[in-house]
Amino acid sequence: MAELVRYNAPGIVVIVILLLFSITRADLPGTWELIVQDAGIASMHTAVTRFNTVVLLDRTNIGPSRKALGKHRCRKDPNDAVLKRDCYAHSVLFDLGTNQIRPLMIQTDTWCSSGQFLSDGSLLQTGGDRDGFKKIRKFEPCDPNETCDWVELQDTELITGRWYASNQILPDGSVIIVGGRGTNTVEYYPPRENGAVPFQFLADVEDKQMDNLYPYVHLLPDDGGNLFIFANSRAVKYDHRTNAVVKEYPPLIGGPRNYPSGGSSAMLAIQGDFATAEILICGGAQSGAFTARAVDAPAHGTCGRIVATAPDPAWVTEEMPFGRIMGDMVNLPTGEILIINGAQAGTQGFEMGSDPCLYPLLYRPDQPIGLRFMTLNPGTVPRMYHSTANLLPDGRILLAGSNPHYFYKFNGEFPTELRIEAFSPEYLSQDRANLRPELREIPQIVRYGEVFDVFVTVPLPVVETIQINWGSAPFATHSFSQGQRLVKLTVGPSIPDGEGRYRIQCTAPLNGAVSPPGYYMAFAVNQGVPSVARWIRIVI
């Protein structure tokens, strides 16, 4: 519809045509907020800790950031091509309670590195470029009032240098580290006796632009916890106990999906008898766009979904409303998936993306094909190469980073982005506040197979089963959240236990293939509306 508006000026009539679109921002679900105007660094890697703080991490050889380390704190590196004496932070800790930023010190280069939370809640960080190639680092999170910082391990390092690798915690709490640029092997932390093990699959799928980087690694809830590993356009089931491929999946049509072609992947919520795992992979660049530097090549919008645990698995394809590269997939507490950030043309790499995709998408896995994608309220900040998205305990999504340039650059079409935003899905809207449960009591620690009670309150009477779903805190980088999973626990009915209060009997998963040991954000979900999460630890 168009509305004609006249403005009279002396000697002139100006006619302005205002186009009123049938769909406006206000009509689309979700809201945006700016949390921090200047985080000091552009976050290439982001992880949420059990202390409700967020680790933001960039690379060290980028030159000055916008956050000083503090008095008498400098990194000295005679081999750094930009700064031999660097007094700027390249990692910071963001306190969700106060929105305060504290600088952290990282010693070796973390450019395009990998990470994973260990079972004790510490963040393992591996590899990178140059002096970080073989490095292993740890961040043991602490109360926001304390001063925890990065520690570079001196007694152990990677057997093989790794750049663009992926990490995944295993059922026994150890971590597998898969691939990397020119590194077609896997290794483990803590190190295993057999060291780095050749992984021929990664060599087989390598192409001229190395579309086997940042492979998608998902731990399957089957016997032993095999791994679904996807690179380029192919996938295998990998037995980490014997270091053997036990199944080859059919190829996914639509071209390469991994770095640098910039698709994304997530595993759908694990539920029921925990015997089924479905993998979703969406988006990507045109084949060869990276080597051709085809900045304007349209991204494709195809998605593939596969039941990785089926005897004869096959891909089912569907189409997103937008072509997208560099999108981030976030498992929401409800079991839906948010796809956010990215671009509609180009590829991953410095100065290689264009046409930002500002519209988030909600993927509803239980709907029929054709009805699964819902377009949400668009943002205003382009977040493309080197941006991240992470689920927060209050149900919002934290958006950080975007630096499509080799160094920090604050002018031009897509400047280095230091702002931190949050996106609130529709389940946090005010008209659903009466449905939002509150977790009143939940154990801090549970064991596998343990039956335990959770107590919640809800403003309105409960008319459906309240779910108790817990989600891991992944290491988000380069359009893939390493270690991300959501588990819907087995629950009983909501038993009234006083005015507005309910008792829910829950059963913890039986083994670490369903939920590897560690800390999870536990949400109560009532009619699609999640509570604020409480952190819970599952132990062997």
Buried (B, 14 or more C-beta within 10 A) or exposed (E): EEEEEEEEEEEEEEEEEEEEEEEEEEEBBBBBEEBBEEBBBBBBBBBBBBBBBBBBBBBBBBBBBBBBBEEEEBBEBEEBEEBEEBBBBBBBBBBBEEEEBBBBBBBBBBBBBBBBBBBEBBBBBBBBBBBBBBBBBBBBBBEBEEEBBBBBBEEEBBBBBBBBBBBBBBBEBBBBBBBBBEBBBBBBBEBBEEEBBEBEBBEEBBBEBBBBBBBBBBBBBBEBBBBBBBBBBBBBBBBBEEBEBEBEBBEBEBBBBBBBBBBBBBBBBBBEEBEBBBBBBBBBBBBBBBEEEBBEBBBBBBBBBBBBBEEEBEBEBBBBEBBBBBBBBBBBBBBBBBBBBBBBBBBBBEBBBBBBBBBBBBBBEEEEEEEBBBBBBBBEBBBBBBBBBBBBBBBBBBBBBBBBBEEBEEEEEBBBBBBBBBBBBBBBEEEBEEBBBBBBEBBEEBEBEBEBBBBBBBEEEBEEBBBBBBBBBBBBBBBBBBBBBBBBBBBEEBEEBEEBBBBBBBBBBBBBBBBBBBBBBBBBBBBBBBBBBBBBBBBE
